Amino acid sequence: MSVLLRGGTLLPLKDTPRPMWGDLLISGTRIGGLGKVDGLPPDTEVLDVSGCVVMPGVVQTHVHLVQTLFRGLAEDMPLLQWLRTRVWPLEAALDEASLRASVRLGLLDLLLTGTTTILDMGTTKHGDIVAEELVRSGMRARFGQTMMDTGEGVPPGLLETTRASLDASGALVKRWHKASSGRIGYVYMPRFALSCTRELLEAVTQLAKLSDLLVHTHSNESIEERNAVVMATGRSPMQYLLDTGIACDRAIIAHGVHLDDQELEILKNTKTSVAHCPSSNLKLGAGIAQVAKLRAARITVGLGADGAACNNQLDGFEEMRMATLLARVVSGIGSLTASDAMALATREGAKMLKIDAEVGSLEQGKRADLVVLDVNRLDGPGGDPAARILFGGGSRAIRHVLVDGEFLVRDGVPTKMDPNEVRAKAAEQLQPLLKRAGLA
């Protein structure tokens, strides 16, 4: 199947923010051509996208689909209290039905706002359900079941033995890594230093290295959490991750808000990447990551909305907007432009996930993971396309969303999910979940 997107403004985001005007040909799962496209294959569908911007789909490098059902249930608390009194009890209370409803609701929110690839951290159970829904959704994803074998305030329903945690992840690797022709991949996910024994972290290091898999964990999110890690280990959080072998070029840490100069050097020297979650960090009062400083040290930075329990939305365009606004306050005008922020949410995120040869920019031969935005729905009427999108309304302009050349959203309507059904199922599961968590 071929589709020609005719007459749009193209934002390739390959190595320059400069837009180009013309057509984009989708040939099967890949981009067949850009600009002036001649010699269309027979039966090519021609879709008029004049007045629209075509850009790579958003790559979010830190989300929690299992927490979508918790939206609005964990307000006005700092990180560790938020985890121990709300989020962990709620995760422990998830059963198969409520977890599936939460994941589907999160996927719906992500697709409708233009995200095509995610790095998703689950909970300590039901990893197969997350994988099933990722496959069904059509979205590109790297995912993992969270690993937790210790920790103050961790409910019995989440706590695992070290062996059970490792075995569960190993089984999920066998079942789901490279599923759906490689669209789905597995990532080892020790939650954070305070909920993982050293034994677990060192074992994950070895297993991930042997299987050449990514590792994703939280680190340096809040001052309280940082101090707790120092008290527990005698090391700074990044030094501890270096000691245990986690810090490496396959590792992605979420947040990286409170890093000292030595930790910046560790990130730089090990080529560990950072997922910046600006809205979540602000909402939890955790602080503001020094993105300009990270980028100046040539540390790869991506963007993520985190979870709906601490955002409360999953809109990647809002994270781009927030990232550039915060950088201007912290590091000055020009330190992170609108185009820079877009790059973090596309090609830099793809680089972190080791899939930048396939997605993250509009280039002939790459996967056709892209979004089409109707800029007439944005505040306007003119100006730089990247700035107009980020500061003019962003995701409300989403018209089409494609992954591997397949429409997952067409004319604003999801093609693989019924939004009314997804939202009704989520609402149906909420009260039983609250009752099981002792929060009703």
Secondary structure, DSSP 8 states (H G I E B T S, - for coil): -EEEEEEEEE---SS----EEEEEEEETTEEEEEES--S--TT-EEEE-TTEEEEE-EEEEEE-GGGGGGTTSS-S--HHHHIIIIIHHHHHH--HHHHHHHHHHHHHHHHHTTEEEEEEE--SS-HHHHHHHHHHH--EEEEE-EE-S--TT--TTT---HHHHHHHHHHHHHHHTTBTTTTEEE-BEE--GGGS-HHHHHHHHHHHHHHT--EEEEES--HHHHHHHHHHHSS-HHHHHHHTT--STTEEEEE--S--HHHHHHHHHHT-EEEE-HHHHHHTT-----HHHHHHTT--EEE--B-TTSSS---HHHHHHHHHHHHHHHH-TTSS-HHHHHHIIIIIHHHHTT-TTTSSS--TTSB--EEEEEGGGSS-S-S-HHHHHHHHTGGGGEEEEEETTEEEEETTEESS--HHHHHHHHHHHHHHHHHHTT--
